[in-house]
Amino acid sequence: MRLSYFHVADDVPIDALPQVAVVIDVLRATTTIATAFNNGAEAVQTFSDLNELKKQSSNWPSSSRLLLGERGGKRLEGFDLGNSPVALKPNIVNGKRLFMSTTNGTKSLDRVKDVKNLYVMALINRKAVAKRLLKENPDDVLILGSGWEGSYSLEDSLAAGSLASFLLEASPGSINLVNDEINAALALWSFWKEDIEGCLRTATHGKRLESIGNHDDDFSCCSELDKINIVPCQSEQGVLRSY
Ligand code: MLT
């Protein structure tokens, strides 16, 4: 299994999509998506375009839909929820379809929507995604972070390194790290793995979240390694389900 990591959507080579991609946005979109399914969401439909989100969600029964989204970390006006994973309580999301748009995470999902198998990972479901990859044993896995408006993200690289570390330990000799970004991510994980929340609070987006309000619960939730056994997968383009 060859692993490559790309920091942001625009870094992904146009004509070289492998069979399998793993999208990461630790603060907070992929943590939110994994939490939504852990709490019973029916599906998560993701949009990089807000007008398309509003158009498609209007065709869904209001009793079984929720609009979820942020720009700059702040909840979008008229949306039911922002992008805080701790707000997605079971009594709120159970059975609902979430229509979701975020600053960066949904852009990364859109960039690799044409792959055969698209998985969504955060730190909280890292082990679940790693075990799915080991079970399916694809030749190539493209890991894609989300960053911030085209810039590098410390927390997404940390998660990519945590995935590489788990796979290397679980299947020594059969995992190849094929670009510098994944090797750097592994080194980052080795440095920060004993202080995950400290890494998230050191990240520029972590400091951005701190600057717009108290996000202690989000930092705690986003830092909980291997907490839930959920693998969000793309069941059709733009639609995620857990299976
Ligand atoms: C993103 O899309 O970059 C993040 O999810 C933003 C956030 O929710 O803080």
py3Dmol code that shows the C-alpha trace and the ligand (Angstrom):
import py3Dmol

protein = """\
ATOM      1  CA  MET A   1       0.000   0.000   0.000  1.00  0.00           C
ATOM      2  CA  ARG A   2       1.512   3.311  -1.186  1.00  0.00           C
ATOM      3  CA  LEU A   3       0.521   6.370   0.841  1.00  0.00           C
ATOM      4  CA  SER A   4       0.774   9.936  -0.403  1.00  0.00           C
ATOM      5  CA  TYR A   5      -0.378  13.069   1.388  1.00  0.00           C
ATOM      6  CA  PHE A   6      -1.377  16.434  -0.048  1.00  0.00           C
ATOM      7  CA  HIS A   7      -1.890  19.439   2.201  1.00  0.00           C
ATOM      8  CA  VAL A   8      -4.710  21.147   0.288  1.00  0.00           C
ATOM      9  CA  ALA A   9      -7.070  20.418  -2.613  1.00  0.00           C
ATOM     10  CA  ASP A  10      -5.141  22.536  -5.125  1.00  0.00           C
ATOM     11  CA  ASP A  11      -2.006  20.393  -4.569  1.00  0.00           C
ATOM     12  CA  VAL A  12      -3.695  17.225  -5.867  1.00  0.00           C
ATOM     13  CA  PRO A  13      -2.439  16.306  -9.363  1.00  0.00           C
ATOM     14  CA  ILE A  14      -5.298  16.766 -11.849  1.00  0.00           C
ATOM     15  CA  ASP A  15      -4.840  13.523 -13.791  1.00  0.00           C
ATOM     16  CA  ALA A  16      -3.516  11.180 -11.128  1.00  0.00           C
ATOM     17  CA  LEU A  17      -6.401  10.254  -8.846  1.00  0.00           C
ATOM     18  CA  PRO A  18      -5.954   6.743  -7.390  1.00  0.00           C
ATOM     19  CA  GLN A  19      -8.752   4.362  -6.480  1.00  0.00           C
ATOM     20  CA  VAL A  20      -8.892   5.446  -2.837  1.00  0.00           C
ATOM     21  CA  ALA A  21      -8.788   8.828  -1.107  1.00  0.00           C
ATOM     22  CA  VAL A  22      -8.999   9.791   2.558  1.00  0.00           C
ATOM     23  CA  VAL A  23     -10.081  13.376   3.289  1.00  0.00           C
ATOM     24  CA  ILE A  24      -9.068  15.014   6.572  1.00  0.00           C
ATOM     25  CA  ASP A  25     -10.240  18.271   8.183  1.00  0.00           C
ATOM     26  CA  VAL A  26      -9.626  17.799  11.890  1.00  0.00           C
ATOM     27  CA  LEU A  27     -10.744  21.304  12.907  1.00  0.00           C
ATOM     28  CA  ARG A  28     -13.545  20.662  12.397  1.00  0.00           C
ATOM     29  CA  ALA A  29     -15.426  19.357   9.297  1.00  0.00           C
ATOM     30  CA  THR A  30     -14.390  15.689   9.292  1.00  0.00           C
ATOM     31  CA  THR A  31     -14.640  15.463  13.074  1.00  0.00           C
ATOM     32  CA  THR A  32     -18.172  16.856  12.684  1.00  0.00           C
ATOM     33  CA  ILE A  33     -19.051  14.392   9.907  1.00  0.00           C
ATOM     34  CA  ALA A  34     -17.832  11.355  11.887  1.00  0.00           C
ATOM     35  CA  THR A  35     -19.689  12.594  14.976  1.00  0.00           C
ATOM     36  CA  ALA A  36     -22.884  13.120  12.954  1.00  0.00           C
ATOM     37  CA  PHE A  37     -22.901   9.469  11.861  1.00  0.00           C
ATOM     38  CA  ASN A  38     -21.984   8.262  15.327  1.00  0.00           C
ATOM     39  CA  ASN A  39     -25.105  10.083  16.554  1.00  0.00           C
ATOM     40  CA  GLY A  40     -27.430   8.675  13.907  1.00  0.00           C
ATOM     41  CA  ALA A  41     -27.406  11.024  10.908  1.00  0.00           C
ATOM     42  CA  GLU A  42     -28.938   9.418   7.807  1.00  0.00           C
ATOM     43  CA  ALA A  43     -26.471  11.041   5.415  1.00  0.00           C
ATOM     44  CA  VAL A  44     -24.253  14.087   4.999  1.00  0.00           C
ATOM     45  CA  GLN A  45     -24.487  15.887   1.678  1.00  0.00           C
ATOM     46  CA  THR A  46     -21.547  18.231   1.165  1.00  0.00           C
ATOM     47  CA  PHE A  47     -21.342  21.346  -0.978  1.00  0.00           C
ATOM     48  CA  SER A  48     -18.560  23.752  -1.746  1.00  0.00           C
ATOM     49  CA  ASP A  49     -21.197  26.007  -3.375  1.00  0.00           C
ATOM     50  CA  LEU A  50     -23.739  27.537  -0.991  1.00  0.00           C
ATOM     51  CA  ASN A  51     -26.330  28.272  -3.690  1.00  0.00           C
ATOM     52  CA  GLU A  52     -26.323  24.616  -4.741  1.00  0.00           C
ATOM     53  CA  LEU A  53     -26.707  23.593  -1.090  1.00  0.00           C
ATOM     54  CA  LYS A  54     -29.739  25.836  -0.656  1.00  0.00           C
ATOM     55  CA  LYS A  55     -31.262  24.628  -3.936  1.00  0.00           C
ATOM     56  CA  GLN A  56     -30.891  20.927  -3.179  1.00  0.00           C
ATOM     57  CA  SER A  57     -31.790  21.122   0.505  1.00  0.00           C
ATOM     58  CA  SER A  58     -35.054  22.902  -0.349  1.00  0.00           C
ATOM     59  CA  ASN A  59     -36.134  19.705  -2.109  1.00  0.00           C
ATOM     60  CA  TRP A  60     -35.681  17.691   1.085  1.00  0.00           C
ATOM     61  CA  PRO A  61     -38.461  17.440   3.705  1.00  0.00           C
ATOM     62  CA  SER A  62     -37.759  20.113   6.323  1.00  0.00           C
ATOM     63  CA  SER A  63     -38.586  17.647   9.104  1.00  0.00           C
ATOM     64  CA  SER A  64     -35.647  15.439   8.165  1.00  0.00           C
ATOM     65  CA  ARG A  65     -32.970  17.893   7.099  1.00  0.00           C
ATOM     66  CA  LEU A  66     -30.469  20.192   8.848  1.00  0.00           C
ATOM     67  CA  LEU A  67     -28.361  22.918   7.266  1.00  0.00           C
ATOM     68  CA  LEU A  68     -24.841  22.939   8.694  1.00  0.00           C
ATOM     69  CA  GLY A  69     -22.081  25.286   7.741  1.00  0.00           C
ATOM     70  CA  GLU A  70     -19.552  27.918   8.495  1.00  0.00           C
ATOM     71  CA  ARG A  71     -17.309  30.452   6.853  1.00  0.00           C
ATOM     72  CA  GLY A  72     -14.290  31.636   8.805  1.00  0.00           C
ATOM     73  CA  GLY A  73     -15.315  29.288  11.578  1.00  0.00           C
ATOM     74  CA  LYS A  74     -18.587  31.158  12.205  1.00  0.00           C
ATOM     75  CA  ARG A  75     -22.053  29.684  11.609  1.00  0.00           C
ATOM     76  CA  LEU A  76     -23.700  30.786   8.372  1.00  0.00           C
ATOM     77  CA  GLU A  77     -26.793  32.975   8.737  1.00  0.00           C
ATOM     78  CA  GLY A  78     -29.998  31.010   8.397  1.00  0.00           C
ATOM     79  CA  PHE A  79     -28.288  27.659   9.003  1.00  0.00           C
ATOM     80  CA  ASP A  80     -29.423  25.302  11.752  1.00  0.00           C
ATOM     81  CA  LEU A  81     -25.886  24.555  12.930  1.00  0.00           C
ATOM     82  CA  GLY A  82     -22.349  25.843  12.550  1.00  0.00           C
ATOM     83  CA  ASN A  83     -19.552  23.299  12.328  1.00  0.00           C
ATOM     84  CA  SER A  84     -19.066  22.342  15.951  1.00  0.00           C
ATOM     85  CA  PRO A  85     -19.046  18.561  16.407  1.00  0.00           C
ATOM     86  CA  VAL A  86     -20.262  18.879  19.996  1.00  0.00           C
ATOM     87  CA  ALA A  87     -23.476  20.547  18.809  1.00  0.00           C
ATOM     88  CA  LEU A  88     -24.510  17.408  16.907  1.00  0.00           C
ATOM     89  CA  LYS A  89     -26.340  15.681  19.749  1.00  0.00           C
ATOM     90  CA  PRO A  90     -28.219  12.434  18.951  1.00  0.00           C
ATOM     91  CA  ASN A  91     -31.616  14.040  19.606  1.00  0.00           C
ATOM     92  CA  ILE A  92     -30.767  16.725  17.044  1.00  0.00           C
ATOM     93  CA  VAL A  93     -29.206  14.717  14.186  1.00  0.00           C
ATOM     94  CA  ASN A  94     -30.673  11.214  14.519  1.00  0.00           C
ATOM     95  CA  GLY A  95     -32.344  10.220  11.243  1.00  0.00           C
ATOM     96  CA  LYS A  96     -31.601  13.583   9.625  1.00  0.00           C
ATOM     97  CA  ARG A  97     -29.775  14.402   6.391  1.00  0.00           C
ATOM     98  CA  LEU A  98     -27.182  17.121   6.938  1.00  0.00           C
ATOM     99  CA  PHE A  99     -26.582  19.596   4.135  1.00  0.00           C
ATOM    100  CA  MET A 100     -23.082  20.859   4.850  1.00  0.00           C
ATOM    101  CA  SER A 101     -20.705  23.513   3.568  1.00  0.00           C
ATOM    102  CA  THR A 102     -17.467  24.640   5.227  1.00  0.00           C
ATOM    103  CA  THR A 103     -14.603  26.935   4.357  1.00  0.00           C
ATOM    104  CA  ASN A 104     -12.154  24.228   3.324  1.00  0.00           C
ATOM    105  CA  GLY A 105     -13.255  20.706   4.197  1.00  0.00           C
ATOM    106  CA  THR A 106     -16.034  20.462   1.640  1.00  0.00           C
ATOM    107  CA  LYS A 107     -13.654  21.787  -1.036  1.00  0.00           C
ATOM    108  CA  SER A 108     -11.281  18.875  -0.385  1.00  0.00           C
ATOM    109  CA  LEU A 109     -14.164  16.405  -0.551  1.00  0.00           C
ATOM    110  CA  ASP A 110     -15.202  17.904  -3.878  1.00  0.00           C
ATOM    111  CA  ARG A 111     -11.657  17.660  -5.259  1.00  0.00           C
ATOM    112  CA  VAL A 112     -11.545  13.862  -4.920  1.00  0.00           C
ATOM    113  CA  LYS A 113     -15.232  13.069  -5.465  1.00  0.00           C
ATOM    114  CA  ASP A 114     -14.368  11.032  -8.605  1.00  0.00           C
ATOM    115  CA  VAL A 115     -12.338   8.346  -6.805  1.00  0.00           C
ATOM    116  CA  LYS A 116     -13.797   4.866  -6.430  1.00  0.00           C
ATOM    117  CA  ASN A 117     -13.613   4.830  -2.613  1.00  0.00           C
ATOM    118  CA  LEU A 118     -13.644   8.098  -0.674  1.00  0.00           C
ATOM    119  CA  TYR A 119     -13.328   7.928   3.116  1.00  0.00           C
ATOM    120  CA  VAL A 120     -13.621  10.741   5.654  1.00  0.00           C
ATOM    121  CA  MET A 121     -11.184  10.753   8.561  1.00  0.00           C
ATOM    122  CA  ALA A 122     -10.413  12.787  11.642  1.00  0.00           C
ATOM    123  CA  LEU A 123      -8.417  11.849  14.732  1.00  0.00           C
ATOM    124  CA  ILE A 124     -11.547  10.502  16.439  1.00  0.00           C
ATOM    125  CA  ASN A 125     -12.083   7.788  13.799  1.00  0.00           C
ATOM    126  CA  ARG A 126      -8.484   7.259  12.676  1.00  0.00           C
ATOM    127  CA  LYS A 127      -8.312   3.619  13.757  1.00  0.00           C
ATOM    128  CA  ALA A 128     -11.633   2.775  12.070  1.00  0.00           C
ATOM    129  CA  VAL A 129     -10.435   4.208   8.748  1.00  0.00           C
ATOM    130  CA  ALA A 130      -7.020   2.542   9.078  1.00  0.00           C
ATOM    131  CA  LYS A 131      -8.620  -0.862   9.676  1.00  0.00           C
ATOM    132  CA  ARG A 132     -10.861  -0.371   6.606  1.00  0.00           C
ATOM    133  CA  LEU A 133      -7.783   0.383   4.497  1.00  0.00           C
ATOM    134  CA  LEU A 134      -5.959  -2.675   5.855  1.00  0.00           C
ATOM    135  CA  LYS A 135      -8.980  -4.841   5.078  1.00  0.00           C
ATOM    136  CA  GLU A 136      -9.299  -3.571   1.496  1.00  0.00           C
ATOM    137  CA  ASN A 137      -5.539  -3.221   0.948  1.00  0.00           C
ATOM    138  CA  PRO A 138      -5.598  -0.855  -2.052  1.00  0.00           C
ATOM    139  CA  ASP A 139      -2.380  -0.279  -4.010  1.00  0.00           C
ATOM    140  CA  ASP A 140      -2.519   3.504  -3.610  1.00  0.00           C
ATOM    141  CA  VAL A 141      -4.145   5.777  -1.034  1.00  0.00           C
ATOM    142  CA  LEU A 142      -4.253   9.539  -1.524  1.00  0.00           C
ATOM    143  CA  ILE A 143      -4.620  11.334   1.804  1.00  0.00           C
ATOM    144  CA  LEU A 144      -5.883  14.904   1.443  1.00  0.00           C
ATOM    145  CA  GLY A 145      -5.897  17.572   4.122  1.00  0.00           C
ATOM    146  CA  SER A 146      -8.030  20.706   3.952  1.00  0.00           C
ATOM    147  CA  GLY A 147      -5.778  23.450   5.281  1.00  0.00           C
ATOM    148  CA  TRP A 148      -7.054  26.995   5.361  1.00  0.00           C
ATOM    149  CA  GLU A 149      -7.797  28.854   2.139  1.00  0.00           C
ATOM    150  CA  GLY A 150      -4.960  27.091   0.329  1.00  0.00           C
ATOM    151  CA  SER A 151      -2.465  27.128   3.191  1.00  0.00           C
ATOM    152  CA  TYR A 152      -0.861  24.277   5.129  1.00  0.00           C
ATOM    153  CA  SER A 153      -2.633  22.883   8.179  1.00  0.00           C
ATOM    154  CA  LEU A 154      -0.690  21.539  11.176  1.00  0.00           C
ATOM    155  CA  GLU A 155      -3.659  19.568  12.525  1.00  0.00           C
ATOM    156  CA  ASP A 156      -4.510  17.847   9.248  1.00  0.00           C
ATOM    157  CA  SER A 157      -0.878  16.835   8.781  1.00  0.00           C
ATOM    158  CA  LEU A 158      -0.859  15.516  12.358  1.00  0.00           C
ATOM    159  CA  ALA A 159      -3.841  13.295  11.523  1.00  0.00           C
ATOM    160  CA  ALA A 160      -2.268  12.129   8.247  1.00  0.00           C
ATOM    161  CA  GLY A 161       0.844  11.169  10.203  1.00  0.00           C
ATOM    162  CA  SER A 162      -1.244   9.348  12.786  1.00  0.00           C
ATOM    163  CA  LEU A 163      -2.827   7.281  10.004  1.00  0.00           C
ATOM    164  CA  ALA A 164       0.557   6.443   8.472  1.00  0.00           C
ATOM    165  CA  SER A 165       1.872   5.487  11.915  1.00  0.00           C
ATOM    166  CA  PHE A 166      -1.026   3.118  12.601  1.00  0.00           C
ATOM    167  CA  LEU A 167      -0.693   1.445   9.188  1.00  0.00           C
ATOM    168  CA  LEU A 168       3.095   1.061   9.508  1.00  0.00           C
ATOM    169  CA  GLU A 169       2.721  -0.555  12.940  1.00  0.00           C
ATOM    170  CA  ALA A 170      -0.169  -2.808  11.876  1.00  0.00           C
ATOM    171  CA  SER A 171       1.365  -3.992   8.636  1.00  0.00           C
ATOM    172  CA  PRO A 172       5.167  -3.577   8.730  1.00  0.00           C
ATOM    173  CA  GLY A 173       6.888  -3.981   5.388  1.00  0.00           C
ATOM    174  CA  SER A 174       3.780  -3.468   3.272  1.00  0.00           C
ATOM    175  CA  ILE A 175       3.280   0.297   3.643  1.00  0.00           C
ATOM    176  CA  ASN A 176       5.282   2.695   1.443  1.00  0.00           C
ATOM    177  CA  LEU A 177       5.349   6.435   2.114  1.00  0.00           C
ATOM    178  CA  VAL A 178       5.800   7.895  -1.338  1.00  0.00           C
ATOM    179  CA  ASN A 179       6.085  11.663  -0.892  1.00  0.00           C
ATOM    180  CA  ASP A 180       7.845  14.088   1.441  1.00  0.00           C
ATOM    181  CA  GLU A 181       4.532  15.392   2.793  1.00  0.00           C
ATOM    182  CA  ILE A 182       3.547  12.025   4.285  1.00  0.00           C
ATOM    183  CA  ASN A 183       7.038  11.498   5.710  1.00  0.00           C
ATOM    184  CA  ALA A 184       6.907  14.964   7.292  1.00  0.00           C
ATOM    185  CA  ALA A 185       3.433  14.195   8.644  1.00  0.00           C
ATOM    186  CA  LEU A 186       4.737  10.999  10.278  1.00  0.00           C
ATOM    187  CA  ALA A 187       7.543  12.960  11.935  1.00  0.00           C
ATOM    188  CA  LEU A 188       5.017  15.559  13.120  1.00  0.00           C
ATOM    189  CA  TRP A 189       2.907  12.799  14.671  1.00  0.00           C
ATOM    190  CA  SER A 190       5.946  11.353  16.463  1.00  0.00           C
ATOM    191  CA  PHE A 191       6.604  14.810  17.933  1.00  0.00           C
ATOM    192  CA  TRP A 192       3.041  15.717  19.023  1.00  0.00           C
ATOM    193  CA  LYS A 193       1.302  12.363  19.663  1.00  0.00           C
ATOM    194  CA  GLU A 194       1.468  12.730  23.448  1.00  0.00           C
ATOM    195  CA  ASP A 195      -0.102  16.210  23.314  1.00  0.00           C
ATOM    196  CA  ILE A 196      -2.694  16.167  20.552  1.00  0.00           C
ATOM    197  CA  GLU A 197      -4.805  19.000  21.928  1.00  0.00           C
ATOM    198  CA  GLY A 198      -1.654  21.064  22.400  1.00  0.00           C
ATOM    199  CA  CYS A 199      -0.915  20.618  18.712  1.00  0.00           C
ATOM    200  CA  LEU A 200      -4.453  21.652  17.719  1.00  0.00           C
ATOM    201  CA  ARG A 201      -4.202  24.778  19.896  1.00  0.00           C
ATOM    202  CA  THR A 202      -0.794  25.589  18.381  1.00  0.00           C
ATOM    203  CA  ALA A 203      -2.182  25.428  14.843  1.00  0.00           C
ATOM    204  CA  THR A 204      -3.152  28.710  13.174  1.00  0.00           C
ATOM    205  CA  HIS A 205      -6.725  27.536  12.743  1.00  0.00           C
ATOM    206  CA  GLY A 206      -6.796  26.528  16.384  1.00  0.00           C
ATOM    207  CA  LYS A 207      -5.734  30.038  17.323  1.00  0.00           C
ATOM    208  CA  ARG A 208      -8.339  31.421  14.906  1.00  0.00           C
ATOM    209  CA  LEU A 209     -11.046  29.437  16.696  1.00  0.00           C
ATOM    210  CA  GLU A 210      -9.767  30.636  20.089  1.00  0.00           C
ATOM    211  CA  SER A 211      -9.934  34.226  18.808  1.00  0.00           C
ATOM    212  CA  ILE A 212     -13.633  33.984  17.864  1.00  0.00           C
ATOM    213  CA  GLY A 213     -14.889  32.436  21.095  1.00  0.00           C
ATOM    214  CA  ASN A 214     -14.584  29.603  23.567  1.00  0.00           C
ATOM    215  CA  HIS A 215     -14.095  26.391  21.598  1.00  0.00           C
ATOM    216  CA  ASP A 216     -12.711  24.270  24.453  1.00  0.00           C
ATOM    217  CA  ASP A 217     -15.299  21.559  23.870  1.00  0.00           C
ATOM    218  CA  ASP A 218     -14.422  21.426  20.159  1.00  0.00           C
ATOM    219  CA  PHE A 219     -10.700  21.105  20.913  1.00  0.00           C
ATOM    220  CA  SER A 220     -11.425  18.306  23.375  1.00  0.00           C
ATOM    221  CA  CYS A 221     -13.703  16.464  20.942  1.00  0.00           C
ATOM    222  CA  CYS A 222     -11.388  16.892  17.921  1.00  0.00           C
ATOM    223  CA  SER A 223      -8.406  15.595  19.939  1.00  0.00           C
ATOM    224  CA  GLU A 224      -9.927  12.292  21.122  1.00  0.00           C
ATOM    225  CA  LEU A 225      -7.873   9.734  19.183  1.00  0.00           C
ATOM    226  CA  ASP A 226      -9.706   6.600  17.925  1.00  0.00           C
ATOM    227  CA  LYS A 227     -12.812   7.451  19.995  1.00  0.00           C
ATOM    228  CA  ILE A 228     -15.463   6.244  17.540  1.00  0.00           C
ATOM    229  CA  ASN A 229     -15.708   3.284  15.212  1.00  0.00           C
ATOM    230  CA  ILE A 230     -17.241   5.061  12.223  1.00  0.00           C
ATOM    231  CA  VAL A 231     -16.109   5.191   8.564  1.00  0.00           C
ATOM    232  CA  PRO A 232     -17.986   7.841   6.565  1.00  0.00           C
ATOM    233  CA  CYS A 233     -17.854   6.840   2.881  1.00  0.00           C
ATOM    234  CA  GLN A 234     -19.005   8.547  -0.302  1.00  0.00           C
ATOM    235  CA  SER A 235     -22.014   6.497  -1.471  1.00  0.00           C
ATOM    236  CA  GLU A 236     -22.637   8.756  -4.463  1.00  0.00           C
ATOM    237  CA  GLN A 237     -20.933  11.969  -5.535  1.00  0.00           C
ATOM    238  CA  GLY A 238     -21.326  14.530  -2.776  1.00  0.00           C
ATOM    239  CA  VAL A 239     -23.242  12.195  -0.475  1.00  0.00           C
ATOM    240  CA  LEU A 240     -21.643  10.526   2.538  1.00  0.00           C
ATOM    241  CA  ARG A 241     -23.004   7.595   4.485  1.00  0.00           C
ATOM    242  CA  SER A 242     -21.517   5.390   7.190  1.00  0.00           C
ATOM    243  CA  TYR A 243     -20.947   1.747   6.287  1.00  0.00           C
TER     244      TYR A 243
END
"""
ligand_1 = """\
9
MLT
C -12.877 24.119 7.469
O -13.671 23.742 6.618
O -11.803 24.648 7.234
C -13.202 23.971 8.916
O -14.095 22.949 9.055
C -13.606 25.287 9.466
C -14.198 25.181 10.846
O -15.268 24.607 10.996
O -13.591 25.666 11.803
"""
view = py3Dmol.view(width=600, height=400)
view.addModel(protein, "pdb")
view.setStyle({"model": 0}, {"cartoon": {"style": "trace"}})
view.addModel(ligand_1, "xyz")
view.setStyle({"model": 1}, {"stick": {}})
view.zoomTo()
view.show()
